[in-house]
Amino acid sequence: MRSLVVLPAVLLCVGSGGPALAGEIVYLPTGDVVELAVRPAPLPPVQLGGFAIRLLDGPAPAPPPFVERGAAALPLMGEALGDPAKERVAAARVVRRFTVGDERDRLRLLRLRVRYQDAMVARLNDVEIARRNLDPGAGATALASRQRGAEWEIIPVPVVEGLLRPGENRLEIEVRPSSARLMPTIDVGLSGGFGPRIVRGPLIARVAADRATVVFETDLPTVGEVRLAGRIVHGRAELSTRHEIEIDDLPEGGEVRYQVAAAADGIEELGAESSFHTAPADGEPVRFVVYGDVRTGHETHAEILRAVEGEAPDFIVSTGDHVVRGTDEADWQRFFSLAGPLLARVPYYPVLGNHDLGVASGSERRFEDVFALPARPADCPPGASWYSFDFAGVHVVVLDSNALGDARQLAWLEADLTASSGARAVFAALHHGPFSRGPHGGLPIAAERYVPVLARHGVALLFSGHDHIYQRGEMSGLPYVVTGGGGAPLYPLKCGVPGRPACTIVDGAVASASVYHYVVVEVFRDDLRLCPRRPDGTAVEECVHLPLRRRAE
């Protein structure tokens, strides 16, 4: 009998899928023992790299069968197949069995908790219930179509007629590695529920002086509503898993307490009570926070969220890269598990980062479906994201730096800024900025095409991210801030700090630091105050006062 051997190139699955929710039946806990089988494949010479591994996955006259390996404990790290210098794990299959009793007729949903790298196909009693990163026609040793991160994903599986059997049931998970790994990893759990759950939100969006939009999602199709003091605002009458409910007749600049509810087949799910503030009258002080580039920096992000909550902002603007892979639903689930409580109280306006990009096919959703954005321009193509919004006389433009070459965006920007001539202050944000002393540097197209338009219309500040640093300056008549310190690994500055050469970059920078941070902006009647702060609230630099830019006559 061969023993289990951990190969150095294997990424270990660790952690927990989280405790079961109240009212759930746990059929399979995570981290348990599974029945294991593996499919071996020859290991190419290391110097050939991932491309050679892909070549080996072409048509084969007789693909190797699965080889039973008996019981194995999860998290599954890998199985050595003979000589680990010559073989890799092309696929692994784990089987877990569970018993369903008299509750079967009342179950509405199964919740599959799974953490895998990099492709996964789940079958329940030989019925496919989930597939990720592997085409249905893929060969027996085909690799995952792309790499996947290490976050847990919770997949809702509606219980339809015949899916579950009385007594013993069989869950089978097949996993495949990408070309970057020698073998896949997997951990899995399963629970059952009798009614719907609110799985994302509520999120507050599109807040104005007398109205706002509440957005939330459920794992089963439901009818949604928002409960306020003295009234209930209903969503659409038809069943849906996504609910966007607009509330009007709200008090200007006042606190609104609310609670969301979702119901299906007589079973109701209530969200936690929360509150938000509507926008004050035009001309009143406005306070907002800007930060960005979170990716996998969850601990730092959690610290920043706590600090931002203490700042009591009117709204938040991101500078992008909320997750490491926008195509991984698990990454978005982790992001909202951290940010959700704050986003239930403060409107959040996201910039689309390069890591946020996803392919809208299968289970993947576009950025505009993940967040509740203001109305995008009619000619903004699917998957792109540029828009603007107003708050108490302040106008904010959000650009998509992944599509700066699209002439429609530049034309829209010119028209939008012209139409906002009555705003007391205008701000702009994008991901790839025109100026930066981080390793990415400034984006030439942003500096050449967009900065002149923003400066000509008197934009007070341009915010960007992408480089995980803080930088402030003014160039070509446009004040700017790079704020990419939201949790992703910090980047070194290229110049101007100890151990680096003197700066020869002409970018008008007056302050820079490689530090985790967020930025507080306060807009007053005649000027604004900018305060960059670390997660513990200490200053990155002293607060600075800047004028509200005025358009040239």
Stockholm file with secondary structure:
# STOCKHOLM 1.0

chainA/1-553         MRSLVVLPAVLLCVGSGGPALAGEIVYLPTGDVVELAVRPAPLPPVQLGGFAIRLLDGPAPAPPPFVERGAAALPLMGEALGDPAKERVAAARVVRRFTVGDERDRLRLLRLRVRYQDAMVARLNDVEIARRNLDPGAGATALASRQRGAEWEIIPVPVVEGLLRPGENRLEIEVRPSSARLMPTIDVGLSGGFGPRIVRGPLIARVAADRATVVFETDLPTVGEVRLAGRIVHGRAELSTRHEIEIDDLPEGGEVRYQVAAAADGIEELGAESSFHTAPADGEPVRFVVYGDVRTGHETHAEILRAVEGEAPDFIVSTGDHVVRGTDEADWQRFFSLAGPLLARVPYYPVLGNHDLGVASGSERRFEDVFALPARPADCPPGASWYSFDFAGVHVVVLDSNALGDARQLAWLEADLTASSGARAVFAALHHGPFSRGPHGGLPIAAERYVPVLARHGVALLFSGHDHIYQRGEMSGLPYVVTGGGGAPLYPLKCGVPGRPACTIVDGAVASASVYHYVVVEVFRDDLRLCPRRPDGTAVEECVHLPLRRRAE
#=GR chainA/1-553 SS CCCCCCCTTCCCCCSCCCCCCTTEEEEECTTCEEEEEEEEEECCCGGGHHHHHHHTTSCCSSCCCCEEEEEEESSBCCCCCSCTTTEEEEEEEEEEEEEECGGGGGCCEEEEEEEEESEEEEEETTEEEEEESSCTTCCTTCCCSSCCCSCCEEEEEECCTTSSCSEEEEEEEEEECCTTCSSCEEEEEEEEESSCCEEEEEEEESCCSSCEEEEEEEEEEEEEEEEETTEEEECCSSCEEEEEEEECSCCTTCEEEEEEEEEETTEEEECCCEEEECCCCTTSCEEEEEECCCTTCHHHHHHHHHHHHHHCCSEEEECSCCSSCTTCHHHHHHHHHHHHHHHTTSCEECCCCTTTCCCCSTTCCCHHHHSCCCCCCTTCCTTCCCEEEEETTEEEEECCGGGTTCHHHHHHHHHHHHHTTTCSEEEEEEEECSCCSSSSCCCHHIIIIIHHHHHHTTCSEEEEESSSSEEEEEETTEEEEEECCSSSCCCCCSSSSTTSCCCCCCSCEEEEECCCCEEEEEECSSEEEEEEECTTSCBSSCCEEEECCCCCC
#=GC SS_cons         CCCCCCCTTCCCCCSCCCCCCTTEEEEECTTCEEEEEEEEEECCCGGGHHHHHHHTTSCCSSCCCCEEEEEEESSBCCCCCSCTTTEEEEEEEEEEEEEECGGGGGCCEEEEEEEEESEEEEEETTEEEEEESSCTTCCTTCCCSSCCCSCCEEEEEECCTTSSCSEEEEEEEEEECCTTCSSCEEEEEEEEESSCCEEEEEEEESCCSSCEEEEEEEEEEEEEEEEETTEEEECCSSCEEEEEEEECSCCTTCEEEEEEEEEETTEEEECCCEEEECCCCTTSCEEEEEECCCTTCHHHHHHHHHHHHHHCCSEEEECSCCSSCTTCHHHHHHHHHHHHHHHTTSCEECCCCTTTCCCCSTTCCCHHHHSCCCCCCTTCCTTCCCEEEEETTEEEEECCGGGTTCHHHHHHHHHHHHHTTTCSEEEEEEEECSCCSSSSCCCHHIIIIIHHHHHHTTCSEEEEESSSSEEEEEETTEEEEEECCSSSCCCCCSSSSTTSCCCCCCSCEEEEECCCCEEEEEECSSEEEEEEECTTSCBSSCCEEEECCCCCC
//
